[in-house]
């Protein structure tokens, strides 16, 4: 089970407003926001704590960021488990260590592209994904295993 499609599932869930962010510098993603997360910066599998802290600091200082939240591998696994609670066998096949740590970000209006470019240059950042619009959802579903396509249909 690859990181790429897991990222797609979680990003599409974000686009649908299934999760939310809290205040600008936080490590919890339990509080829902009226505005859905619009982008996610995925960290490299071997990102150091210094690299993660540097990204956190950059986000906290950036005028392009409305709010952000850090998502650990365990947080991502718990969320994956909630999203696919009706498929415990699927959840059991996923090792939390294959899920990337990330920062979920709500940029200020019109700043997403510029912010994504600046984040992609930071050490430890693997990739920055913007939440797909509903039109892109069908394309995302085609890249998933059949079992997950049906689950994704709940979101788009």
C-alpha positions as CSV (number, residue, x, y, z in Angstrom):
1,X,0.0,0.0,0.0
2,X,1.7,3.2,-1.2
3,X,2.0,6.6,0.4
4,X,0.8,8.3,-2.8
5,X,-2.7,6.9,-2.8
6,X,-3.1,7.3,0.9
7,X,-2.2,11.0,0.5
8,X,-4.8,11.3,-2.3
9,X,-7.5,9.8,0.0
10,X,-6.6,12.1,2.9
11,X,-6.3,15.2,0.7
12,X,-9.7,14.5,-1.0
13,X,-11.2,14.1,2.5
14,X,-9.8,17.5,3.4
15,X,-11.2,19.0,0.3
16,X,-14.6,17.8,1.3
17,X,-14.2,19.5,4.6
18,X,-14.0,16.2,6.6
19,X,-11.2,17.6,8.8
20,X,-10.3,21.0,9.9
21,X,-7.6,23.1,11.3
22,X,-7.3,25.2,14.4
23,X,-5.4,28.3,15.4
24,X,-2.2,29.2,13.5
25,X,0.3,27.1,15.5
26,X,-1.1,23.9,16.9
27,X,-0.4,20.2,16.9
28,X,-4.0,19.0,17.2
29,X,-6.5,18.7,14.3
30,X,-9.6,17.7,16.3
31,X,-11.3,21.1,16.2
32,X,-13.2,21.7,13.0
33,X,-12.9,24.9,11.0
34,X,-15.6,26.7,9.1
35,X,-13.0,26.9,6.3
36,X,-11.6,23.6,5.0
37,X,-7.9,23.0,4.8
38,X,-6.7,23.9,1.3
39,X,-3.3,22.4,1.1
40,X,-1.1,19.9,2.8
41,X,2.7,19.8,3.0
42,X,3.9,16.2,3.3
43,X,7.2,15.7,5.0
44,X,9.8,13.2,3.8
45,X,9.8,9.8,5.5
46,X,13.2,10.6,7.1
47,X,12.6,14.3,7.9
48,X,14.5,15.3,11.0
49,X,12.9,17.0,14.0
50,X,14.9,20.1,13.1
51,X,13.5,20.1,9.6
52,X,9.9,19.7,10.9
53,X,10.5,22.5,13.4
54,X,11.9,24.7,10.6
55,X,8.7,24.1,8.5
56,X,6.5,24.8,11.6
57,X,8.4,28.1,12.2
58,X,8.2,29.1,8.6
59,X,4.4,28.6,8.6
60,X,4.0,30.4,11.9
61,X,5.9,33.4,10.6
62,X,4.4,33.5,7.1
63,X,1.9,36.2,6.2
64,X,0.6,33.8,3.6
65,X,-0.8,31.4,6.2
66,X,-4.2,31.9,7.9
67,X,-3.8,28.7,10.0
68,X,-2.1,25.4,10.0
69,X,-1.8,22.2,12.0
70,X,0.8,19.4,12.2
71,X,-0.3,15.8,11.6
72,X,1.9,13.1,13.0
73,X,2.0,9.6,11.5
74,X,-0.2,8.4,14.4
75,X,-2.7,11.3,13.8
76,X,-2.9,10.3,10.2
77,X,-3.4,6.6,11.1
78,X,-6.2,7.5,13.5
79,X,-7.9,9.6,10.8
80,X,-7.4,6.8,8.3
81,X,-9.1,4.5,10.8
82,X,-12.0,6.8,11.2
83,X,-12.5,7.3,7.5
84,X,-12.5,3.6,6.8
85,X,-14.0,2.4,10.1
86,X,-16.4,0.1,8.2
87,X,-13.4,-1.7,6.6
88,X,-11.3,-2.9,9.6
89,X,-9.4,-5.4,7.4
90,X,-8.2,-2.5,5.2
91,X,-7.2,-0.4,8.2
92,X,-5.3,-3.4,9.7
93,X,-3.2,-3.7,6.5
94,X,-1.8,-0.1,6.9
95,X,1.3,0.4,8.9
96,X,1.2,3.9,10.5
97,X,4.8,4.3,9.6
98,X,3.9,4.4,5.9
99,X,1.7,7.5,6.4
100,X,3.6,10.7,6.1
101,X,3.8,13.5,8.7
102,X,2.3,16.6,7.3
103,X,1.2,20.2,7.8
104,X,-2.4,21.0,6.9
105,X,-2.6,24.6,5.9
106,X,-5.2,27.3,5.2
107,X,-3.5,30.0,3.2
108,X,-4.7,33.6,3.0
109,X,-6.9,34.2,0.0
110,X,-4.9,34.0,-3.3
111,X,-1.7,32.8,-1.7
112,X,-1.8,29.1,-2.2
113,X,0.5,28.8,-5.2
114,X,3.1,31.2,-3.8
115,X,3.0,29.4,-0.4
116,X,3.3,26.0,-2.0
117,X,6.4,27.1,-4.0
118,X,8.1,28.4,-0.9
119,X,7.3,25.3,1.1
120,X,8.6,22.9,-1.6
121,X,12.0,24.5,-1.2
122,X,12.3,23.7,2.5
123,X,14.5,20.8,3.7
124,X,12.4,17.8,4.7
125,X,9.4,18.7,2.6
126,X,8.5,15.9,0.1
127,X,5.6,17.5,-1.7
128,X,2.9,20.1,-1.3
129,X,-0.6,19.1,-2.4
130,X,-3.6,21.4,-2.8
131,X,-7.0,19.9,-2.1
132,X,-8.5,18.7,-5.4
133,X,-11.6,20.4,-6.5
134,X,-14.6,18.2,-7.1
135,X,-13.9,18.0,-10.8
136,X,-10.5,16.4,-10.0
137,X,-12.2,13.9,-7.7
138,X,-13.1,11.5,-10.5
139,X,-9.5,11.5,-11.7
140,X,-8.3,10.8,-8.2
141,X,-10.7,7.9,-7.7
142,X,-9.4,6.2,-10.9
143,X,-5.9,6.0,-9.3
144,X,-7.2,4.1,-6.2
145,X,-7.8,0.4,-5.6
146,X,-11.5,-0.6,-6.3
147,X,-12.3,-1.0,-2.6
148,X,-11.3,2.6,-1.9
149,X,-13.1,4.1,-4.9
150,X,-16.4,3.3,-3.2
151,X,-15.3,4.9,0.1
152,X,-14.1,8.0,-1.7
153,X,-17.5,8.4,-3.3
154,X,-18.7,9.5,0.1
155,X,-16.6,12.6,-0.2
156,X,-17.1,13.6,-3.8
